[in-house]
Amino acid sequence: MKAFLAAVAVMAVITVAAPFALEQIDFSAADAGTGSAVRLD
C-alpha cells in the first residue's frame, strides 16, 4: 500500500510540475506540430 501511495504522489507531482518545466525550456506543442518538416497527409 505504501508503494501505491508513493506512486500516486509522484504522478501528481509530475503532472503539476511538467507544464512549468516545459515552459522553462521553451517547449511548445504548437511549434513542434508546425514547420517545414511536418507532413500533413
N, C-alpha and C positions, 0 to 999 in steps of 0.2 A: 504494500500500500504506500509506503514511503517513496518508493521509486516512481510509482504512478503520479503521486502528487508533485514530486520534483520535476517530472517530465512536463506536466501541465503548467507548472510555474515557469519553466524555461521557455515553453512555447508561447506563453503570454508575454514574457519579456521580449522575445524575438519579434513577435507580432507588433508590439508597441514601438520597439526601437528601430525596426527596419526602415520605415519611411524617413525617419530623421537621419539615419546613416546614409541612405541612398541620396538624400538631398545634399548632404555634406560633400559627396563625391561627384555632384552634378550629374547624376543619372536621371534620365527622363525616358519613360516608355514611349512617349510621342516621338522623341528624337531617334530612338532605336528602331522605330517602325516606319521611318520615312527616310528618303535619301535615294541616291543613285544606285545603291547596292540592293535595294529592296525590290523583289519581284512581285507584281500583283497579277497573278494568273487567274 
